[in-house]
């Protein structure tokens, strides 16, 4: 493996090599492509996320291009799934059920969104106004911190990716990669902290 060779070339301690290799194997095996998620069922993914949310206390989100389901209105959720064929009623219901975790004051949430994510016209102007009002109302919860990075702030030349950190245990990253036919494919990679 390239990672192992690099660590050995740097004379890394054997214990560090073992630790990093364990993380690399785990990250590699937990890669989930969008097609696989759809095949398994998007509503099943909601159950998996609900399990992570139930077992975590501190959540940190960076949302580059869309508002997460935990903060979304029903109309926004419906619109976010509209491009995927099929009946999404179970997925929508599960996303809405998951939102209850935000009101659990024993948990802490930090959401950083770009202005682009907040203003993305996924829904019509009236529905977007309701969505923005919903975001603003959530800032009154004592366990929720929500910030928006203005479009005028330079983020540098490196590409940004959406990510979520659950406590200090798990981080999920959503990447867009070119597919075989040149389209964009969403994927989620998960790695566990040691």
Biotite code that builds the C-alpha atoms (Angstrom):
import biotite.structure as struc

atoms = struc.array([
    struc.Atom([0.000, 0.000, 0.000], chain_id="A", res_id=1, res_name="UNK", atom_name="CA", element="C"),
    struc.Atom([1.308, 3.515, -0.839], chain_id="A", res_id=2, res_name="UNK", atom_name="CA", element="C"),
    struc.Atom([0.461, 4.880, 2.612], chain_id="A", res_id=3, res_name="UNK", atom_name="CA", element="C"),
    struc.Atom([2.462, 2.175, 4.333], chain_id="A", res_id=4, res_name="UNK", atom_name="CA", element="C"),
    struc.Atom([5.481, 2.680, 2.049], chain_id="A", res_id=5, res_name="UNK", atom_name="CA", element="C"),
    struc.Atom([5.382, 6.430, 2.645], chain_id="A", res_id=6, res_name="UNK", atom_name="CA", element="C"),
    struc.Atom([5.251, 5.995, 6.425], chain_id="A", res_id=7, res_name="UNK", atom_name="CA", element="C"),
    struc.Atom([8.125, 3.516, 6.374], chain_id="A", res_id=8, res_name="UNK", atom_name="CA", element="C"),
    struc.Atom([10.185, 5.833, 4.128], chain_id="A", res_id=9, res_name="UNK", atom_name="CA", element="C"),
    struc.Atom([9.677, 8.554, 6.761], chain_id="A", res_id=10, res_name="UNK", atom_name="CA", element="C"),
    struc.Atom([10.863, 6.156, 9.486], chain_id="A", res_id=11, res_name="UNK", atom_name="CA", element="C"),
    struc.Atom([7.514, 6.349, 11.284], chain_id="A", res_id=12, res_name="UNK", atom_name="CA", element="C"),
    struc.Atom([7.226, 4.353, 14.482], chain_id="A", res_id=13, res_name="UNK", atom_name="CA", element="C"),
    struc.Atom([5.694, 0.883, 13.959], chain_id="A", res_id=14, res_name="UNK", atom_name="CA", element="C"),
    struc.Atom([2.798, 1.771, 16.256], chain_id="A", res_id=15, res_name="UNK", atom_name="CA", element="C"),
    struc.Atom([2.020, 4.856, 14.127], chain_id="A", res_id=16, res_name="UNK", atom_name="CA", element="C"),
    struc.Atom([2.227, 2.786, 10.924], chain_id="A", res_id=17, res_name="UNK", atom_name="CA", element="C"),
    struc.Atom([-0.229, 0.256, 12.389], chain_id="A", res_id=18, res_name="UNK", atom_name="CA", element="C"),
    struc.Atom([-2.618, 2.990, 13.541], chain_id="A", res_id=19, res_name="UNK", atom_name="CA", element="C"),
    struc.Atom([-2.607, 4.856, 10.212], chain_id="A", res_id=20, res_name="UNK", atom_name="CA", element="C"),
    struc.Atom([-2.982, 1.620, 8.229], chain_id="A", res_id=21, res_name="UNK", atom_name="CA", element="C"),
    struc.Atom([-6.023, 0.671, 10.300], chain_id="A", res_id=22, res_name="UNK", atom_name="CA", element="C"),
    struc.Atom([-7.599, 4.048, 9.554], chain_id="A", res_id=23, res_name="UNK", atom_name="CA", element="C"),
    struc.Atom([-6.710, 3.798, 5.850], chain_id="A", res_id=24, res_name="UNK", atom_name="CA", element="C"),
    struc.Atom([-8.282, 0.328, 5.559], chain_id="A", res_id=25, res_name="UNK", atom_name="CA", element="C"),
    struc.Atom([-11.407, 1.481, 7.368], chain_id="A", res_id=26, res_name="UNK", atom_name="CA", element="C"),
    struc.Atom([-11.781, 4.594, 5.202], chain_id="A", res_id=27, res_name="UNK", atom_name="CA", element="C"),
    struc.Atom([-11.271, 2.514, 2.078], chain_id="A", res_id=28, res_name="UNK", atom_name="CA", element="C"),
    struc.Atom([-13.851, -0.118, 3.031], chain_id="A", res_id=29, res_name="UNK", atom_name="CA", element="C"),
    struc.Atom([-16.502, 2.362, 4.138], chain_id="A", res_id=30, res_name="UNK", atom_name="CA", element="C"),
    struc.Atom([-16.574, 4.285, 0.864], chain_id="A", res_id=31, res_name="UNK", atom_name="CA", element="C"),
    struc.Atom([-20.163, 4.444, -0.358], chain_id="A", res_id=32, res_name="UNK", atom_name="CA", element="C"),
    struc.Atom([-21.118, 5.565, -3.822], chain_id="A", res_id=33, res_name="UNK", atom_name="CA", element="C"),
    struc.Atom([-24.394, 7.295, -4.585], chain_id="A", res_id=34, res_name="UNK", atom_name="CA", element="C"),
    struc.Atom([-25.626, 4.397, -6.732], chain_id="A", res_id=35, res_name="UNK", atom_name="CA", element="C"),
    struc.Atom([-24.981, 1.956, -3.893], chain_id="A", res_id=36, res_name="UNK", atom_name="CA", element="C"),
    struc.Atom([-26.864, 4.216, -1.478], chain_id="A", res_id=37, res_name="UNK", atom_name="CA", element="C"),
    struc.Atom([-29.845, 4.369, -3.837], chain_id="A", res_id=38, res_name="UNK", atom_name="CA", element="C"),
    struc.Atom([-29.802, 0.617, -4.387], chain_id="A", res_id=39, res_name="UNK", atom_name="CA", element="C"),
    struc.Atom([-29.740, 0.006, -0.626], chain_id="A", res_id=40, res_name="UNK", atom_name="CA", element="C"),
    struc.Atom([-32.525, 2.549, -0.183], chain_id="A", res_id=41, res_name="UNK", atom_name="CA", element="C"),
    struc.Atom([-32.173, 6.205, 0.752], chain_id="A", res_id=42, res_name="UNK", atom_name="CA", element="C"),
    struc.Atom([-34.515, 5.671, 3.695], chain_id="A", res_id=43, res_name="UNK", atom_name="CA", element="C"),
    struc.Atom([-32.075, 3.039, 5.074], chain_id="A", res_id=44, res_name="UNK", atom_name="CA", element="C"),
    struc.Atom([-29.325, 5.676, 5.017], chain_id="A", res_id=45, res_name="UNK", atom_name="CA", element="C"),
    struc.Atom([-31.572, 7.865, 7.184], chain_id="A", res_id=46, res_name="UNK", atom_name="CA", element="C"),
    struc.Atom([-31.751, 5.069, 9.784], chain_id="A", res_id=47, res_name="UNK", atom_name="CA", element="C"),
    struc.Atom([-27.951, 4.786, 9.742], chain_id="A", res_id=48, res_name="UNK", atom_name="CA", element="C"),
    struc.Atom([-27.601, 8.547, 10.257], chain_id="A", res_id=49, res_name="UNK", atom_name="CA", element="C"),
    struc.Atom([-30.210, 8.493, 13.049], chain_id="A", res_id=50, res_name="UNK", atom_name="CA", element="C"),
    struc.Atom([-28.092, 5.861, 14.820], chain_id="A", res_id=51, res_name="UNK", atom_name="CA", element="C"),
    struc.Atom([-25.003, 8.075, 14.576], chain_id="A", res_id=52, res_name="UNK", atom_name="CA", element="C"),
    struc.Atom([-26.990, 11.035, 15.856], chain_id="A", res_id=53, res_name="UNK", atom_name="CA", element="C"),
    struc.Atom([-28.405, 9.054, 18.783], chain_id="A", res_id=54, res_name="UNK", atom_name="CA", element="C"),
    struc.Atom([-24.945, 7.943, 19.896], chain_id="A", res_id=55, res_name="UNK", atom_name="CA", element="C"),
    struc.Atom([-23.217, 11.322, 19.451], chain_id="A", res_id=56, res_name="UNK", atom_name="CA", element="C"),
    struc.Atom([-23.261, 14.461, 21.565], chain_id="A", res_id=57, res_name="UNK", atom_name="CA", element="C"),
    struc.Atom([-21.372, 17.033, 19.488], chain_id="A", res_id=58, res_name="UNK", atom_name="CA", element="C"),
    struc.Atom([-22.004, 17.602, 15.788], chain_id="A", res_id=59, res_name="UNK", atom_name="CA", element="C"),
    struc.Atom([-20.090, 19.871, 13.415], chain_id="A", res_id=60, res_name="UNK", atom_name="CA", element="C"),
    struc.Atom([-21.285, 20.423, 9.857], chain_id="A", res_id=61, res_name="UNK", atom_name="CA", element="C"),
    struc.Atom([-19.711, 22.301, 6.962], chain_id="A", res_id=62, res_name="UNK", atom_name="CA", element="C"),
    struc.Atom([-22.304, 22.700, 4.210], chain_id="A", res_id=63, res_name="UNK", atom_name="CA", element="C"),
    struc.Atom([-20.934, 23.990, 0.953], chain_id="A", res_id=64, res_name="UNK", atom_name="CA", element="C"),
    struc.Atom([-23.770, 23.763, -1.530], chain_id="A", res_id=65, res_name="UNK", atom_name="CA", element="C"),
    struc.Atom([-26.996, 22.637, 0.172], chain_id="A", res_id=66, res_name="UNK", atom_name="CA", element="C"),
    struc.Atom([-28.776, 22.761, 3.498], chain_id="A", res_id=67, res_name="UNK", atom_name="CA", element="C"),
    struc.Atom([-28.637, 19.491, 5.449], chain_id="A", res_id=68, res_name="UNK", atom_name="CA", element="C"),
    struc.Atom([-31.809, 17.515, 6.094], chain_id="A", res_id=69, res_name="UNK", atom_name="CA", element="C"),
    struc.Atom([-31.568, 18.322, 9.812], chain_id="A", res_id=70, res_name="UNK", atom_name="CA", element="C"),
    struc.Atom([-32.240, 21.983, 8.964], chain_id="A", res_id=71, res_name="UNK", atom_name="CA", element="C"),
    struc.Atom([-34.541, 21.575, 5.966], chain_id="A", res_id=72, res_name="UNK", atom_name="CA", element="C"),
    struc.Atom([-38.216, 22.257, 5.563], chain_id="A", res_id=73, res_name="UNK", atom_name="CA", element="C"),
    struc.Atom([-40.343, 19.445, 4.075], chain_id="A", res_id=74, res_name="UNK", atom_name="CA", element="C"),
    struc.Atom([-40.575, 21.253, 0.730], chain_id="A", res_id=75, res_name="UNK", atom_name="CA", element="C"),
    struc.Atom([-36.788, 21.685, 0.581], chain_id="A", res_id=76, res_name="UNK", atom_name="CA", element="C"),
    struc.Atom([-36.263, 17.988, 1.356], chain_id="A", res_id=77, res_name="UNK", atom_name="CA", element="C"),
    struc.Atom([-38.741, 16.984, -1.365], chain_id="A", res_id=78, res_name="UNK", atom_name="CA", element="C"),
    struc.Atom([-36.991, 19.241, -3.897], chain_id="A", res_id=79, res_name="UNK", atom_name="CA", element="C"),
    struc.Atom([-33.558, 17.875, -2.939], chain_id="A", res_id=80, res_name="UNK", atom_name="CA", element="C"),
    struc.Atom([-34.713, 14.368, -3.891], chain_id="A", res_id=81, res_name="UNK", atom_name="CA", element="C"),
    struc.Atom([-36.694, 15.328, -7.014], chain_id="A", res_id=82, res_name="UNK", atom_name="CA", element="C"),
    struc.Atom([-33.874, 14.428, -9.431], chain_id="A", res_id=83, res_name="UNK", atom_name="CA", element="C"),
    struc.Atom([-33.810, 10.813, -8.193], chain_id="A", res_id=84, res_name="UNK", atom_name="CA", element="C"),
    struc.Atom([-36.503, 8.551, -9.667], chain_id="A", res_id=85, res_name="UNK", atom_name="CA", element="C"),
    struc.Atom([-38.882, 6.734, -7.344], chain_id="A", res_id=86, res_name="UNK", atom_name="CA", element="C"),
    struc.Atom([-41.093, 7.232, -4.331], chain_id="A", res_id=87, res_name="UNK", atom_name="CA", element="C"),
    struc.Atom([-39.283, 9.140, -1.598], chain_id="A", res_id=88, res_name="UNK", atom_name="CA", element="C"),
    struc.Atom([-42.055, 9.356, 0.989], chain_id="A", res_id=89, res_name="UNK", atom_name="CA", element="C"),
    struc.Atom([-40.205, 7.067, 3.458], chain_id="A", res_id=90, res_name="UNK", atom_name="CA", element="C"),
    struc.Atom([-36.950, 8.990, 3.018], chain_id="A", res_id=91, res_name="UNK", atom_name="CA", element="C"),
    struc.Atom([-38.695, 12.331, 3.549], chain_id="A", res_id=92, res_name="UNK", atom_name="CA", element="C"),
    struc.Atom([-40.487, 11.021, 6.649], chain_id="A", res_id=93, res_name="UNK", atom_name="CA", element="C"),
    struc.Atom([-37.253, 9.673, 8.118], chain_id="A", res_id=94, res_name="UNK", atom_name="CA", element="C"),
    struc.Atom([-35.401, 12.937, 7.438], chain_id="A", res_id=95, res_name="UNK", atom_name="CA", element="C"),
    struc.Atom([-38.156, 14.850, 9.216], chain_id="A", res_id=96, res_name="UNK", atom_name="CA", element="C"),
    struc.Atom([-38.084, 12.379, 12.155], chain_id="A", res_id=97, res_name="UNK", atom_name="CA", element="C"),
    struc.Atom([-34.306, 12.836, 12.422], chain_id="A", res_id=98, res_name="UNK", atom_name="CA", element="C"),
    struc.Atom([-34.780, 16.588, 12.920], chain_id="A", res_id=99, res_name="UNK", atom_name="CA", element="C"),
    struc.Atom([-35.996, 15.977, 16.490], chain_id="A", res_id=100, res_name="UNK", atom_name="CA", element="C"),
    struc.Atom([-32.372, 15.422, 17.523], chain_id="A", res_id=101, res_name="UNK", atom_name="CA", element="C"),
    struc.Atom([-31.690, 19.147, 17.040], chain_id="A", res_id=102, res_name="UNK", atom_name="CA", element="C"),
    struc.Atom([-34.110, 19.906, 19.894], chain_id="A", res_id=103, res_name="UNK", atom_name="CA", element="C"),
    struc.Atom([-32.284, 17.554, 22.300], chain_id="A", res_id=104, res_name="UNK", atom_name="CA", element="C"),
    struc.Atom([-30.467, 20.031, 24.563], chain_id="A", res_id=105, res_name="UNK", atom_name="CA", element="C"),
    struc.Atom([-27.984, 17.381, 25.700], chain_id="A", res_id=106, res_name="UNK", atom_name="CA", element="C"),
    struc.Atom([-26.492, 17.557, 22.178], chain_id="A", res_id=107, res_name="UNK", atom_name="CA", element="C"),
    struc.Atom([-24.511, 20.439, 20.642], chain_id="A", res_id=108, res_name="UNK", atom_name="CA", element="C"),
    struc.Atom([-24.660, 21.421, 16.969], chain_id="A", res_id=109, res_name="UNK", atom_name="CA", element="C"),
    struc.Atom([-22.451, 23.707, 14.931], chain_id="A", res_id=110, res_name="UNK", atom_name="CA", element="C"),
    struc.Atom([-23.536, 24.344, 11.344], chain_id="A", res_id=111, res_name="UNK", atom_name="CA", element="C"),
    struc.Atom([-21.336, 26.380, 9.006], chain_id="A", res_id=112, res_name="UNK", atom_name="CA", element="C"),
    struc.Atom([-22.995, 27.051, 5.661], chain_id="A", res_id=113, res_name="UNK", atom_name="CA", element="C"),
    struc.Atom([-21.854, 29.035, 2.687], chain_id="A", res_id=114, res_name="UNK", atom_name="CA", element="C"),
    struc.Atom([-24.141, 31.810, 1.491], chain_id="A", res_id=115, res_name="UNK", atom_name="CA", element="C"),
    struc.Atom([-24.388, 29.825, -1.730], chain_id="A", res_id=116, res_name="UNK", atom_name="CA", element="C"),
    struc.Atom([-25.900, 26.874, 0.181], chain_id="A", res_id=117, res_name="UNK", atom_name="CA", element="C"),
    struc.Atom([-28.461, 29.116, 1.873], chain_id="A", res_id=118, res_name="UNK", atom_name="CA", element="C"),
    struc.Atom([-29.437, 30.950, -1.322], chain_id="A", res_id=119, res_name="UNK", atom_name="CA", element="C"),
    struc.Atom([-29.359, 28.012, -3.764], chain_id="A", res_id=120, res_name="UNK", atom_name="CA", element="C"),
    struc.Atom([-32.715, 28.218, -5.615], chain_id="A", res_id=121, res_name="UNK", atom_name="CA", element="C"),
    struc.Atom([-33.631, 24.562, -5.097], chain_id="A", res_id=122, res_name="UNK", atom_name="CA", element="C"),
    struc.Atom([-37.176, 25.686, -4.321], chain_id="A", res_id=123, res_name="UNK", atom_name="CA", element="C"),
    struc.Atom([-39.179, 28.709, -5.439], chain_id="A", res_id=124, res_name="UNK", atom_name="CA", element="C"),
    struc.Atom([-38.747, 32.139, -3.825], chain_id="A", res_id=125, res_name="UNK", atom_name="CA", element="C"),
    struc.Atom([-41.612, 31.726, -1.326], chain_id="A", res_id=126, res_name="UNK", atom_name="CA", element="C"),
    struc.Atom([-40.448, 28.275, -0.191], chain_id="A", res_id=127, res_name="UNK", atom_name="CA", element="C"),
    struc.Atom([-36.857, 29.533, 0.021], chain_id="A", res_id=128, res_name="UNK", atom_name="CA", element="C"),
    struc.Atom([-38.017, 32.410, 2.252], chain_id="A", res_id=129, res_name="UNK", atom_name="CA", element="C"),
    struc.Atom([-39.703, 29.854, 4.540], chain_id="A", res_id=130, res_name="UNK", atom_name="CA", element="C"),
    struc.Atom([-36.493, 27.786, 4.549], chain_id="A", res_id=131, res_name="UNK", atom_name="CA", element="C"),
    struc.Atom([-34.344, 30.794, 5.484], chain_id="A", res_id=132, res_name="UNK", atom_name="CA", element="C"),
    struc.Atom([-36.852, 31.752, 8.195], chain_id="A", res_id=133, res_name="UNK", atom_name="CA", element="C"),
    struc.Atom([-36.609, 28.197, 9.551], chain_id="A", res_id=134, res_name="UNK", atom_name="CA", element="C"),
    struc.Atom([-32.804, 28.486, 9.679], chain_id="A", res_id=135, res_name="UNK", atom_name="CA", element="C"),
    struc.Atom([-33.091, 31.776, 11.542], chain_id="A", res_id=136, res_name="UNK", atom_name="CA", element="C"),
    struc.Atom([-35.536, 30.282, 14.061], chain_id="A", res_id=137, res_name="UNK", atom_name="CA", element="C"),
    struc.Atom([-33.130, 27.411, 14.839], chain_id="A", res_id=138, res_name="UNK", atom_name="CA", element="C"),
    struc.Atom([-30.462, 29.914, 15.916], chain_id="A", res_id=139, res_name="UNK", atom_name="CA", element="C"),
    struc.Atom([-32.598, 30.633, 18.998], chain_id="A", res_id=140, res_name="UNK", atom_name="CA", element="C"),
    struc.Atom([-31.990, 27.119, 20.325], chain_id="A", res_id=141, res_name="UNK", atom_name="CA", element="C"),
    struc.Atom([-29.275, 27.243, 23.010], chain_id="A", res_id=142, res_name="UNK", atom_name="CA", element="C"),
    struc.Atom([-27.563, 24.089, 21.691], chain_id="A", res_id=143, res_name="UNK", atom_name="CA", element="C"),
    struc.Atom([-27.367, 25.238, 18.045], chain_id="A", res_id=144, res_name="UNK", atom_name="CA", element="C"),
    struc.Atom([-24.725, 27.496, 16.508], chain_id="A", res_id=145, res_name="UNK", atom_name="CA", element="C"),
    struc.Atom([-25.284, 28.434, 12.891], chain_id="A", res_id=146, res_name="UNK", atom_name="CA", element="C"),
    struc.Atom([-22.968, 30.583, 10.794], chain_id="A", res_id=147, res_name="UNK", atom_name="CA", element="C"),
    struc.Atom([-22.992, 31.624, 7.162], chain_id="A", res_id=148, res_name="UNK", atom_name="CA", element="C"),
    struc.Atom([-19.833, 32.380, 5.174], chain_id="A", res_id=149, res_name="UNK", atom_name="CA", element="C"),
    struc.Atom([-20.630, 35.303, 2.833], chain_id="A", res_id=150, res_name="UNK", atom_name="CA", element="C"),
    struc.Atom([-19.979, 35.003, -0.899], chain_id="A", res_id=151, res_name="UNK", atom_name="CA", element="C"),
    struc.Atom([-17.522, 37.886, -0.589], chain_id="A", res_id=152, res_name="UNK", atom_name="CA", element="C"),
    struc.Atom([-15.110, 35.829, 1.559], chain_id="A", res_id=153, res_name="UNK", atom_name="CA", element="C"),
    struc.Atom([-12.239, 34.285, -0.389], chain_id="A", res_id=154, res_name="UNK", atom_name="CA", element="C"),
    struc.Atom([-11.836, 30.569, 0.335], chain_id="A", res_id=155, res_name="UNK", atom_name="CA", element="C"),
    struc.Atom([-8.636, 30.080, -1.642], chain_id="A", res_id=156, res_name="UNK", atom_name="CA", element="C"),
    struc.Atom([-7.921, 27.924, -4.675], chain_id="A", res_id=157, res_name="UNK", atom_name="CA", element="C"),
    struc.Atom([-8.453, 24.505, -3.035], chain_id="A", res_id=158, res_name="UNK", atom_name="CA", element="C"),
    struc.Atom([-11.798, 22.779, -3.610], chain_id="A", res_id=159, res_name="UNK", atom_name="CA", element="C"),
    struc.Atom([-14.070, 22.537, -0.595], chain_id="A", res_id=160, res_name="UNK", atom_name="CA", element="C"),
    struc.Atom([-16.116, 19.484, 0.403], chain_id="A", res_id=161, res_name="UNK", atom_name="CA", element="C"),
    struc.Atom([-19.146, 19.078, 2.616], chain_id="A", res_id=162, res_name="UNK", atom_name="CA", element="C"),
    struc.Atom([-18.345, 17.240, 5.824], chain_id="A", res_id=163, res_name="UNK", atom_name="CA", element="C"),
    struc.Atom([-19.882, 16.255, 9.161], chain_id="A", res_id=164, res_name="UNK", atom_name="CA", element="C"),
    struc.Atom([-18.036, 15.370, 12.362], chain_id="A", res_id=165, res_name="UNK", atom_name="CA", element="C"),
    struc.Atom([-19.808, 13.270, 15.010], chain_id="A", res_id=166, res_name="UNK", atom_name="CA", element="C"),
    struc.Atom([-18.066, 13.814, 18.381], chain_id="A", res_id=167, res_name="UNK", atom_name="CA", element="C"),
    struc.Atom([-14.403, 12.929, 17.907], chain_id="A", res_id=168, res_name="UNK", atom_name="CA", element="C"),
    struc.Atom([-15.286, 9.490, 16.526], chain_id="A", res_id=169, res_name="UNK", atom_name="CA", element="C"),
    struc.Atom([-16.461, 9.726, 12.956], chain_id="A", res_id=170, res_name="UNK", atom_name="CA", element="C"),
    struc.Atom([-16.171, 12.200, 10.110], chain_id="A", res_id=171, res_name="UNK", atom_name="CA", element="C"),
    struc.Atom([-18.115, 11.871, 6.876], chain_id="A", res_id=172, res_name="UNK", atom_name="CA", element="C"),
    struc.Atom([-17.052, 13.706, 3.733], chain_id="A", res_id=173, res_name="UNK", atom_name="CA", element="C"),
    struc.Atom([-19.171, 14.102, 0.614], chain_id="A", res_id=174, res_name="UNK", atom_name="CA", element="C"),
    struc.Atom([-17.085, 14.244, -2.538], chain_id="A", res_id=175, res_name="UNK", atom_name="CA", element="C"),
    struc.Atom([-18.085, 14.921, -6.130], chain_id="A", res_id=176, res_name="UNK", atom_name="CA", element="C"),
    struc.Atom([-16.087, 12.879, -8.605], chain_id="A", res_id=177, res_name="UNK", atom_name="CA", element="C"),
    struc.Atom([-16.288, 12.517, -12.360], chain_id="A", res_id=178, res_name="UNK", atom_name="CA", element="C"),
    struc.Atom([-18.090, 9.338, -13.374], chain_id="A", res_id=179, res_name="UNK", atom_name="CA", element="C"),
    struc.Atom([-17.305, 7.144, -16.351], chain_id="A", res_id=180, res_name="UNK", atom_name="CA", element="C"),
    struc.Atom([-19.647, 9.121, -18.588], chain_id="A", res_id=181, res_name="UNK", atom_name="CA", element="C"),
    struc.Atom([-18.331, 12.490, -17.431], chain_id="A", res_id=182, res_name="UNK", atom_name="CA", element="C"),
    struc.Atom([-21.210, 13.127, -15.028], chain_id="A", res_id=183, res_name="UNK", atom_name="CA", element="C"),
    struc.Atom([-20.865, 13.989, -11.371], chain_id="A", res_id=184, res_name="UNK", atom_name="CA", element="C"),
    struc.Atom([-21.196, 11.206, -8.820], chain_id="A", res_id=185, res_name="UNK", atom_name="CA", element="C"),
    struc.Atom([-21.753, 11.820, -5.097], chain_id="A", res_id=186, res_name="UNK", atom_name="CA", element="C"),
    struc.Atom([-19.971, 9.584, -2.614], chain_id="A", res_id=187, res_name="UNK", atom_name="CA", element="C"),
    struc.Atom([-19.486, 9.444, 1.124], chain_id="A", res_id=188, res_name="UNK", atom_name="CA", element="C"),
    struc.Atom([-16.206, 8.385, 2.712], chain_id="A", res_id=189, res_name="UNK", atom_name="CA", element="C"),
    struc.Atom([-16.112, 7.635, 6.413], chain_id="A", res_id=190, res_name="UNK", atom_name="CA", element="C"),
    struc.Atom([-13.093, 7.388, 8.664], chain_id="A", res_id=191, res_name="UNK", atom_name="CA", element="C"),
    struc.Atom([-12.965, 6.746, 12.402], chain_id="A", res_id=192, res_name="UNK", atom_name="CA", element="C"),
    struc.Atom([-10.687, 8.568, 14.796], chain_id="A", res_id=193, res_name="UNK", atom_name="CA", element="C"),
    struc.Atom([-8.348, 6.326, 16.770], chain_id="A", res_id=194, res_name="UNK", atom_name="CA", element="C"),
])
